[in-house]
Structure formats: structure tokens, C-alpha cells
């Protein structure tokens, strides 16, 4: 049961014009969809124009290929020189390592009388006695 409006109250005025919000949203949504489709089509066309071109014949001229061959020969020669320098440096490093190993072996031979192993514990000679060397391997 509906309530009835008392007669002593004035009638509620109805506005003559209300904005069609639903229509506005529909037009806006359709416009956005159209813009999205348009952008998608343009992107696809640009993609195809860039990446799906038919391959063209090589446009190198004979002088250009001769220049490229000379450039490649120079690069090969530079690489060979660099590889030779690297081999020389490695040989020098190996020689230095051998010299260092020999010096360490001689040093250990002279240090051998200064180091003693007693019951698995290393001791080294100090003035007035022997000193424990922690975490040192016994010779």
C-alpha cells in the first residue's frame, strides 16, 4: 500500500529536462572502442610496412665490397696481432710463476730447519725457544 501525499502539500515539480547519462556513457564507450580499433589497425599497418618488406637485391657496389674486404683483412690482422700479444703475455706469466715457485721451494728448504712438527703441531724457531704456529701444516 502506497502512502498518499497530503493534499495541503504542493505537488513535487518534475524537471522538464534530465541529461541522458546512459546515452552519454554509451557514446563515450563506443568512441573509445573505435579509437582503440583505429590505433590497432594503424599499428598493424606500420608493423607490416617495417618488418614484412619484400627483400630487395643487394645494393652493394663493387668498390664498396672491395672496401669491405680490405677492412675485414685489417681486422683479421689486428686480431692476429692481439692474439700473439696475449700468447706472449701468457708465456711471460708462466715463466714468472715458475720462477716464483722455484723461489718459494728454495725459501721452504731454508725455512725447514726453522720449523718442527711435534705430535702433529707445528712449531717455529724464535730467539730463546720455539713458538706454536696455529693452523700450519706439519712438513
C-alpha positions, 0 to 999 in steps of 0.5 A: 500500500502506497502512502498518499501525499497530503493534499495541503502539500504542493505537488513535487515539480518534475524537471522538464529536462534530465541529461541522458547519462546512459546515452552519454556513457554509451557514446563515450564507450563506443568512441573509445572502442573505435579509437582503440580499433583505429590505433590497432589497425594503424599499428598493424599497418606500420608493423607490416610496412617495417618488418614484412618488406619484400627483400630487395637485391643487394645494393652493394657496389663493387668498390664498396665490397672491395672496401669491405674486404680490405677492412675485414683483412685489417681486422683479421690482422689486428686480431692476429696481432692481439692474439700473439700479444696475449700468447706472449703475455701468457708465456711471460706469466708462466715463466714468472710463476715458475720462477716464483715457485722455484723461489718459494721451494728454495725459501721452504728448504731454508725455512725447514730447519726453522720449523718442527712438527711435534705430535702433529703441531707445528712449531717455529724457531724464535730467539730463546725457544720455539713458538706454536704456529696455529693452523700450519701444516706439519712438513 
